[in-house]
Structure formats: structure tokens, C-alpha cells
Amino acid sequence: MAHEIGTKDAVAYGRKAAWHGLGHVEGELMSVDRAAEMAKLAENDVVMRQIAQIDPSAFDMMVKINKWGYTPTLDEAVATLKALDIIDSHKAIVREEDKTVFGIHKAGYHMISNTDVADWFRDIVGDEKCIEAAGTLHDGAKVWMLADISGGDDFHLTANHNDTIKKYALLTSSHDGSSALQAYLTPVRVVCQNTLTAATSMAGIRDGISIKHTENSGARMEQGKQIMASLMGMYGNLDTVWNFLAEQQITTRDQAEAFIKQMLPDNPNSKKHTRTENARAEALDLFENGHANNLPGIGNTWYAAYNAVTEYIDHHRGTRATAGPDATEAQKTQSRNENRFIATTTGVGAMMKQTALVHAMAGASGKAYLSSTVAVASSGLPAVTVDGSELFQSLISKSVADVDTPDASNGSDDLVNLLDRPVKNVG
């Protein structure tokens, strides 16, 4: 089962379990080394092995030797070795402990072990206790860590200081070829546990890095440390983006409905749209009545509209269980939660949230929705990014006081200019 949580998987949380309910709670933030220990990364670590094909005539003898401990005669051993044909074009990634094969990869594939991943992330986030969660998924085929990089300096909205956004960095990697080594900025709105987008991607600035498992991955990992350090340095300036959205009012219900319909469009290949209409109704209810959006100073703003979409994606959007027909209800629930976690942080859900931020900032800036320039990806979801990183850099370099000042030089002008830039389709 590709997405079943297997017996080898382990997830450890620092202070408390997240919304997806996976794992064991440690009681405090962990260092990278402690998180790796609690998540059993060493037990799930991998090695690269040469592979070979075996002539059917020698297969039974191989089973006797490897499984039953049979000691072959010299002639039997020679015949068996001659029946082996080494395959140079591919190699296997194998869990060292129990020989589980995670993937067969071409010879150019470069293995990044769990130990490599932990060492690399430690170089980025440091030795202090900052890991909120860590674990493996897919029976050890995927590894991930979530670090609280706020250093106690959480962001509080100017409109309501009780609305807090924590600063996180998420790392993921795989051994089965399903993904590269990736690290992203992942802000989390504490009051509702919504995972926001880091906002940098909308301006052509990456909100993270992705390193393929190729021969030069070692050099790229070194470069990646510097990139992540720069992105984390930008984190402190993203408050301008959230404050801008929280200051701009949505004046009519039609505006909110149009925004949500843009984020949850009808499937052009479907004759009936009942499920989509129900989803839009749920998202609109989150905008109007969600407890997090009814905080003083937050309701009926573009920040509330954006968070209605992120809350729907993180907590309400339907997720299938892929734990197999014989799974128990508990296993199915775990499977749904696992799939939701992956989708909301690095999958389709993350893409939807990036798109939602682009459109929310467009609406907050008084720009028309970008429907004519939005590409509908194979999933049926709109995904856009906007050129103009220098303007975005200018925006986030402004202070909150500058944004609060209703003169022509505040951040909204930069946003309007930014949204005037050409829109690139992303698949």
C-alpha cells in the first residue's frame, strides 16, 4: 500500500501533536539529533546495493543458500555464481536493517541517507532544541522534519495581537524516487493551525529548495544551506504581507464568493458540480463564521478570505484513505491524516494555498482576478506565480508603520505594480 503507515514508521512531536494526529509527543522541542533518534531514522536508514538477475535454473539454489542456510558444494556454488548476471545500469536503495527495497534507480541516482538528511538540516537550523516534529512515512520510504525557527520571536498581526503566526521550516526527502530532498518555509497560524504559504514564491522567489538525487547533489546541498539561510532571514519581513491583507476589507459577499470560486473551480470535465459547490459553501462559511476569522480586526478582510481557503485545505478538504481494503478504521484514519499532511505541506494543497495568496493580494490591491491568465493544471487547480521579485523584496522590506500610512508610498503601490507584471503558468 503506497501510502499506508507501516510498522517501521515512527513520528515524534515536540510540544504537542499537530492536527493530523500522527505520532508520539516528546513534551518539548527537540534537537535534530534527538528528533532523529525518536523518529528512528537510524533504524530506517538505507544503503545502495548492486542488483543482478538470476537464471531460473539457479533460483532454487539461491533460496536454499540465503533462506535456509544451506552450504553448497563447490560445483553448486560455481554454477550458481555463473547464473548471476550483474545489472550495471541500475541499483537498489535498501533499508539496511531488514533488506526492504524502497526503489530501483538508474546508476546516476545519488543516495541521500537519513543520516545525510539529518546532518544537512542540522547545519541549517543549528544544534539547539527547535524540532517540532520528525518522522518517516510510507514504511520508511519518506523522511521529514519540522523546525520551529522563530526563536521565540513569533509574529503578531497589527490588527489583533492575539493572532499569532509561527515560523517553521519543513524538510522532506524520499528513498523511493517519489520526491527530491526539499526544504520549505512553512508559516503556521496558531489560532487555527493553518499552514500558510511563505509568500515568497508569488514573486518568483523560491520559498524553499529542491535537490534531486543526482551525482552533483552534494554540491547542491552545500549551496542549499546558503539559500535556506537567506530565505529564513526574509521570514522576519513577511509580516508586512499578512498585515496588508488584514487591513484590506472585503466590502461585499460577492467578492468573497468570487474569490472562493476562483480557488475551488468547477471541474470542466464533470456534468455535475455538487461536491464542488458544497466545498465552496463550506469555505464561505469558514470565511464568515470560522472562529479564527471572527477575531476582532480580522473578520471581512482579505486575510480572513485567504485563511478560509487555507483552513478548508488543511482541515476540511476530503482526503482518501489508501491503507487497503483490509485496514482497520484506525489505520484508515491514520492513512487519511498522513495523505492530508503530505498534500497540505508539499502537494496539491500547498499549490492551492500559493495560488490563493496570489489572488488574495490581487483582490486586496483592487486588481481584477487573474482568471484569464491562470493555467488549469492536470489536477484542475489554478496555479500561478508572478514575476517581479525586486518589487516583492521592496514590499517586504517596508516596516509595518509604512503600510499603516495611507500615503501613495505604502506597500499597496508595490503590490499593484507587482500584479501588473506578466503572469507565468506553472504546472
N, C-alpha and C positions, 0 to 999 in steps of 0.2 A: 504494500500500500504506500504510494509515493508520499503521502502526507500524514501517515499515522505516526503518533508519538510512540516510539519503540521502547523496549525495555532498557536500552543503553542510554536513552536520553536523560538529561538532568538539567534543571533550571534552578538557579539560585537568585533570590532577591535580597536587596539590602534592607531597606526600611519597611517596605510592605509590598504585597503583590500588586501588580498592575491590573487594569480592567479585564485582561484576558484570562486571569485566574490561574496561570500556569506557575508551577514551581514551589520551592521551599523558601521561607522568609528567614534571612540571617539575623535581622534585628538592627543592623547598622550598615552604612555604606562600607564597601569592601575595597581593598587594594586590588589591582589587576591579578596579582599572584593568588590572593585568597579567593577571588571570584573564579579563577581558572581551576583552583582546587575543588571548590564547592560544586562547580558545574562539570567536574570530571573530564576536563578537556584532555588531560594526560591519558586517561583510560580510553578515550575515544580517538587518540592520535593515530596518524596514518603514516604509511611508508609507501614508496613506489616500487613495484615489483615487475620484473620481466615476465612476459606471458609466452606460452607455447601452445601449439595444437598437438594432440596426441592421436596417433593412428589407432583406430578402433581395436586392432589386434592386441595392443598393449594396455588398453584401458583397465581391464580386469586386474592385471598385474599391478598397475599403479594404485588401484583401490586397496589391494591386499597389502601393499607396502606402506601406504600412507595412513590407512584407516585401521588396519588390523595388526600392524606391526610385524608383518611377515618379512623374514630375511631371505632375499632371493639368492639363488645360486649365481655364480659368476656369469654363466651363459644367459640366465634370465635377466640379470642386471644390464648386460651389454645390449641384449635385444630390446630391452625397454628404453634405454638411452637412445638407441638408434631410431626408435619410433617417435621421438620427440622432435618437433620442428619449431625452433625458436622464431617468434614473430618480432622482428626488429621495428616495425612501423608503429606499434602501439605498446603501451604499458598500462599496468593496473594500479589504481590507488586503493590500498587495502588497509583496514584497521588492523594494526599490528597485534592487538590482544587476541582477537578471535578469527582473523583472516577474512572478515566480511569485506566483500568487494564493493566499493562505492561507485567506481566508474572505470571504464576502459577508455583511455585517451591516446591521442596521437603522440608520437615521440617528442614533438615540440612542446607539449604541455609541461608546465613547471609546477611542481607540487609546492603548496604553501601549507605547512603543517599547522596544527592547533598551537604548538609552541611558538612557531613563527608569528602567528596572528597575535598571540598574547604579548610577545616581546615588542612587536611593532606598535600595538595600541598603548603599551606602557610608555614607549618613547614619546607618544603624542600627549597623553593625559597625565603622565607623571606617576610617581610611586605612592602618592597619598591615597587615602580612602575616598574614592569617588565613584566606584562602580555601583550603580543602582541595580543592575541585573545582568546575568550572563547565563548562557546555556547552549545546548545543542538541540537540533530538531531533525526530523526525518531519520531517526535512529542513528544519529551521529553524523549524517552527511552534511549538515549545515551548522555553523557555529556563529554565535553572536554575542556582543557585549553592549551595554548601555551605560554611558558615563554621565554623571551629573557634573558639568563643568562650570557651574555658576559660581563656585567658590563662596557660597552664601550670599552672593550679590544677585538675588532674583530681581526680575523686572516687574514693576507695579504700574498699571495704567494710570495716567494722569487723571482720567475721568473717574476712576474708582480704585483706590489704592489696595482694596481687598481683592482685586482681580490680578492674580499673580501669574507670570509666565516663567517657568524654569527652563534653564538652558541645558540641553543634553546633546551628546554626540553618540551616534549609533554605528556600530561596526558589524558587518556580516561577511561571511566567506563560506564557500562550499567545496566539497571534495568530489561531488558527482557531476560537475560541469554545468550545474544549473545557474550559477552566478559567479561573478568575479569577486575579488576582495574589494569591499566597498566600505566607505565611512562617510556619514552624513551628519549635518546639523539637524537636530530634531527638537524644536521647542515644544513644551507641553504646557497647556493652560491648566493650572492646578485645580480650579474650581470644578471642572468637568472632565479632567483627564483627557482632553482632546489633544491629539498630536498635530501641531501646526506645521506648515512648511516654513523653512528658514528664510524664505522670501528672496534670497539672492539669485535663485535660478531664473526668476522672471526677467531679469535684466541681462541675461547672458552670462552671469557669474555663476559658476557651479556652486551648489550648496553642499557638495561633497566630492569625493573622488572614487573612481572605479579602476581597479588594476587587474588586467586579465592575467590568467595563469600562463604566461609565456616566458620565453627564455630571458627576457630583459626585465622581468617582474621585480627582481631585486633592486635594480637601479630605480625603477619607478616607485617602489616602496619608499626609498630614501627621499625622492622628490615629493612623494605624497605627504611625508611628515611636515615638510615646509608649507605645502598648500593648506593642510588642515590647520596648522598654526596660524596662518593668515586668516582663514575663514573664522576660526574661533576668536581672533582679535576683532573681527567685524561684528561679532554677536552683540557686543555691548551697544552698538549703534542701531540695532534693529527696532529698538523701542519707538523710534520715530515712525516706522511703518504702522505699528499697531495703534499708536496714538492718533495718527492721521485718520485711520479707518474709524476709530471710536469717536472722532469729532464730527464726522460727516453723517448727517441724518438721512434716513430713508423716509421720504415725506408721504408716500402713498403705498398702499398694499400692492398695487400693480407692479411697482418697482421690485418689491421683494419676490413676488410671484414670477416675474420675468427673469430675475437672477437665478432663482432656484430651477426654473425650467431650463435655463441655459446649462446648468450643471447636471441636471437629470433629464436629458432629452429623450424624446420618443425614439424607439428603435425603428428605423425606416423599413426594416425587413419584416416587421410584425404588423398584423392587421389589428390586433387589439393592444391597448396600452394600459390596461387596468393596473398591473403591478407598478408600472412607472408612475401612473397618476397617484396611486396610494403612497409611493415613496415621496413624491413631491409634496403631498398633503402632510406627511409626517415631518419632512424637513421644514415646511412652512410653519407647522405647529411648534417646532423647536425654536424657530425664529421669534414667534410671538409669545410663547408660553414657557419655553425652556427655562429652568431655574437659573442657569448661568447667564442667560440673556436678559433676565429681569432684574439684574443688579442695577442699583441707581447709576445713571450716567451711561449705561450700556445699551439699554433697550432701543429698538428702532434705529440703530446705526448700521453702517456697513460692516463694522466689526462684528456686530451681532449676526448679520446675514452670513458673513464668512464662517463664523463659528457654528451656525446652524448646519452648514454643509459639513464641516469637519466633525461635528458631533454625530451627525447621521452616518457618516462613513465609518467612524471609529466604533460606534456603539449600536447602531440600528440597522445598518445595511445588511441584507441577507448574506449569509456565508454558508456554503455547503460543507458538510462533513465528508471526509474522504477516508474514513477509517475502516471501510469494508463492511460487507453485509453481516458478518458475524460479530461485529463490535458491540460492546455494551453501550448503554445510554451515556455512561460516564466517559467512555472512550470517544464516542461521537461528539460529546460536548467539548472534550479536550481538542479534538480534531478541528472543530469549528473555530475554537478560540485561537488555535495555532495558525490556521489559514487566515483568520482576521488580522492577527498580529503581523503576518508577513505582508498581507495586502495593504495595510494601513501605513506601514513604515517604508517598504521598498517596492511595492507592487502597484496594481491599478489604483488602489485607494490613494496612495501617495501622489500619483499623477493627477488624480481628480482634485486633490487639495491644492496642488500647484496651479492648476487651471482656475480654481475658484478664487485664489488670491489675485491672479491677473484681472479677472472680471470684477472682483470687488473693488480693486483700486481704480479700474476704469469707471465703474459706477460712481465711486466716491469723488472722482475728479470731474464728473459731469460729462464723461465721454460716452458715446454710444456703445452698446455691447458689440463685441468683436465677432459676431456670428458669421459674417461674410468671409472672414479670413481664418476661421477656425477649422482645422482639419479634423475630420471624424476618423479616429483610428479604427483598427480592426475590431476593437472591443466596443465600438460605438460611442466612445467617450471623447469629448473635445480636449485637445491638448495644444497649448500654445506657449511660446516664450517670446519675449520682446527684446529686440536689440537695444543697445544704449547703456552699456554698463557704466560709462562715465557719469551719466545723469543719475543713475541709481546710487552710485558712490556719493555723488553730491547730495542727494536726498538724505541718505542715512548719516552723513557727516554733520547734518544740521542738528542743533540742540532742540529739545522739546519746547523751550521758550520761543525759538524761531517759528516753530509750527503753530504755536498758540497765537502768534501775532498776525492779525488779519491784514497784512500788507501784501503787496504784489511780489515780495521776495521770499514768501514762505514756501514750504515744501510742495504745496499743491501745484505751483507752476512747473516745478521739475517733473511732477507726476504727469501733468498734461503733456509736456514735451516728450516725456518718455513714451507715453502711449501713442504719440504721433509717429513714432518710429515704425519701420516695417515690421510686420509680424512674421516669424518663421514657423512653419509647420514642423512639429516633432512627432515622430511615430512612436 
